[in-house]
C-alpha cells in the first residue's frame, strides 16, 4: 500500500470507518468517486510535473506531483492540444525573452530581472497607478522590508504564514522579510495619535515583498518569490466602510476596464 496514504490513515483519520476506492489492483484513499474502469478513458495526456514536500513541510520527503487531463475521445484531445499550442505562442515568459523585456535566472529563483524595455513598461504602469491613487485620495508611503518576528507574531502571520517567509537572525533576534505590507501600515497608523478628522486614511505602497514559495510552484511572473504589489490599506470609521468598499470596487473596475480585464464577485 502507498505509505503516505497509510500515514494519513494512522495520523489523520479519527473516525471508526473511512472510504477507499479500488480500480483493479489500485486501492486509493480518497473521497472519490473513481471511474469504474480505465477503459472509459479514451484519450489522455500528461501535462506537467512538479516537486513538492509532504504536507508542504520542506524538512519532510520530496514528492513529485503529476498533472494530466483526459477526454472522451481523441478528437477533443487534439482540439485541446491545438488550443494549448496557440496559448504557448502568447506565453508571457516566451514574449518576455523574445521582446527583450525580462528573464529569470537559476541563481535567484522566482525573482525577475527586467531589461531596460521591461523596466520602462514596469515604471509606466507604476506611474499610471500612482495617478489613479492620487485621484482617489490615497497617500503613498514607504515602509521597511524587514521586521522583527515580534511584529509577525502580533499580526498572526507567524503562526499561519512563517513557513513562507525568508528569515534571518540579527543580534540574537529573529527577523523576516515582509511578505505583505499590512503590519507595516498598522505601525505607521499607530505611530502617533490620530484624529477622526483624518479618516478615512488611505495608504498606498509599492514596496518590495518576498514570499518563500516552493520551487515547484514558481511560474513565470504569476508565481514568484520577489515582487512589488500595488498595495493599499484603508483606515476608516465603521460608518465609512460601505462607501470605502464601493470606492475600492469602482477603482478596480476603472483600472481593469482600461486593460480589458473583467471580474466578478462571488
N, C-alpha and C positions, 0 to 999 in steps of 0.2 A: 504494500500500500504506500501511497505518497506520504513521506514522513512529515511534510508540512501540514497536510490535511489531518493526519493523526495528532499532530501537535495542537491544532485548533480544537479537535475533539477533546483532548485532555485538558487544555487550558482555558478554552473559551465557552464550551457548551456546558451549561449548568442545569439543563432540563433533563427529565428522565429519558426522553427519546429525542431523536433528531431525524433528518431526512437525507437520504443518499439516493443518487441516480446511477443506474447501471446501463451501459451500452456495450454489448459484447463483453470483452474482458475488462473494460474500463469501469471502475466504481468511483464515482465522484461525489464529494461532499459539497453540495450547493443547494440553493433554493429551487433550481430548475425552472421549468422542465427542460429536459433534453429532447432531441428528436428521437423517434422510435428506432431508427436505424440510419446508418450513414448513406445508404442508397438514395435517400431523399435529397442529398446534396449533389446536385448535378454539375455544378461548376464553382470553383473557389480559387482564391489567390491569397498568398501570404504577402501582406503589405509592408511590414517593417518589424523590427525587433529593437528592444532597448533594455538596458540594465536597470535594476532596481535593488533595493535591500529589503530583507524580510521585515515586515511591519514598518518600513520606512526608516529603520534604525541602521545607521552607517557602520555600527560596530558588529552587526549580525551578517548572516550569509548573503552573498550576492546572488541574485536571481536574474533570469532572462525572461522578459515579457515579450510574447509573440502576438502580433496583431494579424488578423485575417478577415476576409469577407467572403460571403457565399451568395449564390444566385440560383434561382430555379432552373435556369438554362444557360448555355454558353453564349447565346445572343446578348443577353443582358450583361454578362461578364465582359464581353467585347466592347459594348457600348460604354460601360463604366470605365474600362481601361482607356478608351479614347478620350473621355472627359478628363481623366487624370493626366494624360499626356498633354492636353491643351492647358490644363491648370499649371502643369510643371513649367510651361513656357512663360507663364506670368508669375512664377515663384519669386518672391521679393529677394531671396538670397541670390538667385541667379541674376536678376536685374541689377542688384547692388554691385555685383562684380563686373558685369558687362558695361554698366554705365559709370564705373569708377566712383561709386558712392560710398561703400563701406565694405568691411570684411571682418572675419573673426580669426583668431589665432589660438593654437593649442596651448600657448604659454600664458594665456589669460582667458580660460574657457568662459563662455557666456557673457563676455564683455566686448562690446562692439568698438571697432576702430573706424572713425569716419574720415574719409578722404576730404580734401577741400570742397569738392562739389557737394558731397553729402553734408558736410558741416554747414555749408551755405543754406541748403534746404532746411536743415535742422534749426538753424538760428532764425530763419524766416518764419517757421512755424511758431517758435517761441515769441517772436515779435508780434505775430498775429494774436496769439493767446494773451499776451500782455495788454494789448489794446482792448481786447474783449473784457478782460478782467477790470481794467480801469473804467470802462463804460458802466460796469455793474457795481462799482463801489468797493472793489476788492483792493486791499493793500498788500503789496508784495513784501515778504520778509525773507531773511536768510537765517538758517538755523544750522547748528553743528552737525557733523557727520557721525560723531562717535559719542556715546553716553555711557555713564556708569551703569552697571547692571541693576543698581537700586531703582533707577527710573523705570526700567523694563519690568521689574518685579511689582512696582506700584501700579503700572498700567495694566498688568496682567499678561503682557506679551511673553514674559519669561516662562510662565507655566505652559503656554499654549503655542509658542512660536520659536522658542530658543534654539531648537534643532535646525532652524532655517536662518540663523543669524551667524555672522562672522564675529568671533570673539577673540579677545586678547587680554593678557594680564599686564597691568601697568601699576608699579609700586604696590604689589600685593592686592590690588583691586581688579575685579573683572569688568571689562568694558566690551561693548559691542557696537559694530557699525549699524546705523539705523536702517531698518527695512521699510519704515514708513515714517511720516512726519508728525503723526498725531501727538505723541507725548511732548515733542519739542514745542509745538504750537501751544500746548497747555502750559508749558513753562513760561512762554512769552506772555500769555494772558495773565498768569498768576504772578508775574514779576513785580507788579505794583498794584495799588488799589485801583479799582475800576468803578466808573460811574455808569448808571443805567443809560445815561445820555450817549455813551459810546456804542451802545448796542443798536442794531446788530454789528458786530465786528467781524469782518470777512478777511481772512488771511490767505494769501496765495504764496506758494513756494515751489521753486524749480530745483530744489536741492537734489543731490545725487543719493540714490538709495542702493543698498546691496542686500541681496537675498541669496542664501546658500542653497540654491536649487540643486537637486541631484543631477549628475552629469547626463544621465539617460533622459532627463526631462527637458533639457535645453533644446530650443528650437528657434533658430534664426533670431529675429527681433521680437518674436511673440512670447518667448520664454527665455529670460536672460538672468544673469546674476548682478549686473550693474546697469542702472538705468536712471533717467530723470523722469519725474512724474509731475505733470501739471496739477499739483495737489493743492487742495484748499480746505479750510475748516472754518465754520461759521459759529460764532458765539452769540447767542441771542436769547431774548426773554421767551418764556413759554407762549406768550400771546403773539410772538412774531414767527413761530415755527411754520405755520401754514404758508405765509407769504414767502418765507425763505425757501421752502421746498418748491413752491411754484416758480420762484426765480431761478432755482437750480435747473429745473426741468426745461424752462424757457431757454436758459443758457445752453443746455445740452442740445436742444432742438435746433437752435441757431447754428451752432458750430458743426453739428453732424450734417445739417442741411447743406452747408457750404461745400462739404466734401462728398456729398451724395450718399451719406450713410442714413440708415433708418434704425429705429429702436422701438421696443415695446415694453410695457411694464406688466409683470405677472404677479 
